[in-house]
Amino acid sequence: MKIFSIHGYNGSAHNSAYNALVDCGYDVYAPQIDYNAKSPREILYRLFKEYTKSECNAAVGTSVGGYFAALLCTVSGCHTLLINPCLLPFVVLPKLGYTSPDGILEFSHMFSTLTKLYNNKVSTIVGLDDELITDHDFTKILLGNSRYYEIEGGKHSGATLPLREIIKKHGEDIFGEEG
């Protein structure tokens, strides 16, 4: 199984999610993204193209990478794992230094697509002490299912979450693998 991993704002392609997936034996394709250099629509187009070209079977997204992974799921129907997803980037990113007014408008225009998510294909891990996305209530309402994991003491960084343990224990279910 090959997994497409999308990192968060000002993050690294080889983040905690990437490392946990590799440690659990998955083949991972993880593009490096400069969220300030391109518009959200250009980033989304690039990610769709790379997902298809890389022949991945599933997606993982961390923070704003989770927003893009969720959009990818709505179009491709792939199994998707979201880690502390930033589903309201037009609210959160300006607080982190994102300054593109056009980008904020594009994020907000793309937002309605999330209502078409294949909830049966989405798994979510959230840190209950996330210091950047302080309220995951909307995330839980939209994505709450048997694969919604809340981590006491977990912060925004994937390094504070038991990603390896969850993926090792629940990976087949998360990524829709045949048992």
C-alpha positions in Angstrom: 0.0 0.0 0.0 1.3 3.5 -0.9 0.2 6.5 1.1 0.1 10.1 0.1 1.2 12.3 3.0 0.5 16.0 3.1 2.2 18.1 5.8 0.9 21.2 7.5 1.6 24.9 7.2 5.4 25.7 7.6 5.9 22.0 8.1 8.1 19.3 6.6 7.2 16.5 4.2 9.1 14.1 6.5 7.1 15.0 9.6 5.9 12.7 12.4 3.1 11.3 10.3 5.5 10.4 7.5 7.9 8.7 10.0 5.1 6.8 11.7 3.9 5.5 8.4 7.3 4.4 7.3 8.0 2.8 10.7 4.7 0.8 10.2 6.0 -0.5 6.9 4.0 1.7 4.4 5.4 3.1 1.2 4.9 6.9 1.5 4.9 9.7 -1.1 5.2 13.1 0.6 5.6 16.3 -1.4 7.1 19.4 0.2 4.7 22.3 0.0 5.3 26.0 0.4 1.8 27.2 1.3 2.9 30.8 1.0 4.2 30.5 -2.6 1.0 29.2 -4.3 -2.7 29.8 -4.0 -4.8 27.1 -2.3 -6.3 26.2 -5.7 -2.9 25.8 -7.3 -1.8 23.6 -4.3 -4.9 21.5 -4.6 -4.5 21.0 -8.3 -0.8 20.0 -7.8 -1.8 17.6 -5.0 -4.5 15.9 -7.1 -2.1 15.6 -10.0 0.7 14.1 -7.8 -1.7 11.8 -6.0 -2.8 10.3 -9.3 0.7 10.2 -10.8 2.2 8.5 -7.6 -0.4 5.7 -7.7 -1.2 6.1 -4.0 -4.1 4.1 -2.4 -4.8 6.4 0.6 -4.0 9.8 2.0 -2.8 11.3 5.3 -3.0 15.0 6.1 -1.6 16.9 9.1 -3.1 20.3 10.1 -3.8 22.3 6.9 -2.5 19.2 5.0 -5.6 17.6 6.5 -7.8 20.1 4.8 -6.3 19.2 1.5 -6.4 15.5 2.3 -10.1 15.8 3.1 -10.7 17.6 -0.3 -8.7 14.8 -2.0 -11.0 12.3 -0.3 -14.1 14.0 -1.6 -12.9 13.7 -5.2 -11.1 10.3 -5.1 -13.0 8.5 -2.4 -9.7 7.2 -1.0 -9.3 6.2 2.6 -7.9 9.2 4.5 -6.3 9.8 7.9 -6.5 13.3 9.3 -4.2 14.4 12.1 -5.2 17.5 14.0 -6.9 18.7 10.7 -7.2 22.4 10.2 -10.7 22.3 8.5 -11.1 26.1 8.9 -7.9 27.4 7.4 -9.4 30.7 6.6 -9.8 31.3 10.4 -6.6 29.6 11.7 -3.9 30.5 9.2 -4.0 34.3 9.5 -3.2 33.8 13.2 -0.1 31.8 12.1 1.2 34.5 9.8 -0.6 33.6 6.5 -1.1 36.9 4.8 -2.7 36.3 1.4 -6.3 37.8 1.3 -6.9 35.9 -2.0 -5.7 32.7 -0.4 -8.1 33.2 2.5 -11.0 33.7 0.1 -10.0 30.6 -1.9 -9.9 28.5 1.3 -13.3 29.7 2.2 -14.7 29.0 -1.3 -13.4 25.4 -1.3 -14.8 24.8 2.2 -18.3 23.7 1.1 -16.7 20.7 -0.6 -16.0 19.2 2.8 -19.7 18.5 3.1 -19.3 15.8 0.5 -16.7 13.8 2.5 -16.9 10.1 2.5 -17.1 9.8 6.3 -16.9 6.0 6.1 -13.5 6.5 4.5 -12.1 9.0 7.0 -10.2 8.4 10.3 -9.1 11.3 12.5 -6.6 11.7 15.3 -6.9 14.9 17.5 -4.8 16.1 20.4 -7.2 17.4 23.1 -4.5 20.0 24.2 -3.9 21.3 20.6 -2.5 24.8 21.1 -3.1 25.9 17.5 -6.5 24.5 16.7 -8.0 25.0 20.1 -11.5 23.8 19.2 -12.0 20.5 17.4 -15.8 20.5 17.9 -16.6 21.1 14.2 -14.1 18.4 13.3 -15.8 15.9 15.7 -19.3 16.8 14.3 -18.2 16.4 10.7 -15.9 13.4 11.1 -16.9 11.6 14.3 -17.1 7.8 13.8 -15.5 4.7 15.3 -12.1 5.8 13.9 -12.1 9.2 15.6 -9.3 9.1 18.2 -9.0 11.8 20.9 -5.6 11.9 22.7 -5.5 13.3 26.2 -2.4 15.6 26.5 -1.8 15.5 22.7 -0.8 18.8 21.3 -0.8 20.1 17.7 2.5 18.4 16.8 2.2 14.9 15.6 5.3 14.1 17.8 3.0 14.5 20.8 0.5 11.9 19.5 0.8 8.1 19.5 0.7 7.9 15.7 2.8 4.7 15.4 0.7 2.9 17.9 -2.6 3.9 16.4 -1.4 3.1 12.8 0.1 -0.2 13.9 -3.1 -1.3 15.7 -5.7 0.2 13.4 -3.9 0.7 10.1 -5.8 -2.0 8.2 -9.1 -0.4 9.2 -7.9 3.2 8.7 -6.6 2.5 5.2 -9.2 0.0 4.1 -6.7 -2.8 3.6 -7.8 -6.4 3.2 -7.2 -8.3 6.4 
